[in-house]
Amino acid sequence: MRYYQILIFAPLFLLAFQCNKNSHSACLNSKISDFKKEACSTGASVKEYLFQNQSVFCFDPGVCGGDLASCVLSENCDTLGFLGGIAGNTTINGEPFSNAEFRGTVWSN
């Protein structure tokens, strides 16, 4: 009987960990998937931060062009602003993005 319990619960256990791996919104997962195809071949990344009491995601295109801006999106895929670029912008919603708390790298190449 124990063998059957293992067969039943082992896949459920593994599935639970798999679901937590990409627990972002569907629109954000779609944006990341599209970004992977468009980003530079080196130095590109998507990083998660806590900023202004919400999770935000910084899409850094990498190093294939000069003065490329990084797009900052909310969990709901609302564009909050752009960092860097030719203007060298460092603020989002009137607050320095240096106040953001780094949470982790979602994707990088």
Buried (B, 14 or more C-beta within 10 A) or exposed (E): EEEEEEEEEEEEEEEEEEEEEEEBEEBBBEBBEEBEEEBBEEBBBBBBBEBBEEBBBBBBBBEEEEEBBBBBBBBEBEEBBBBBEEEEBEEBEEEEBEEBEEBEEBBEE
